[in-house]
Amino acid sequence: NSALMQTGALEVGALGLTTLAGTAVLDWTGVAGAGMLALAGLYVLPHRRGQVRASYRRAVARAREDLRAAVRRHFHSEIERALRKVRGALAPYDRFVRRESSHVDSAAVDVDGVAREIDVVRVEVGRIGQQD
């Protein structure tokens, strides 16, 4: 807005000087001065517009990066929450499987012991059968 106001003031000043110069004797210095003011006004507005565009691009890039980071944080927190929920739902089954696995391992040890005893008995029976 300030650049627009400055440009407008320069243009009005240039117009006023041109009018004064025109009503006077068309002094070439007045006309040249008014022309210079008009040219300066034509420079200020595009220059300021370029600055505003650059500032806008920086702000949009910053907002885009902030949004990307926020979405990433939210996504990771939602994944963690979902994993906690799944782990909580599976915890009773996990405990059951671990407990039963322990029982199966214990039973396997018992079966191995019984199998060894059966092998010993077979050998004994085989000896007895050969002696007869």
Secondary structure, 3 states (H helix, E strand, C coil): CHHHHHHHHHHHHHHHHHHHHHHCCCCHHHHHHHHHHHHHHHHHHHHHHHHHHHHHHHHHHHHHHHHHHHHHHHHHHHHHHHHHHHHHHHHHHHHHHHHHHHHHHHHHHHHHHHHHHHHHHHHHHHHHHHHC
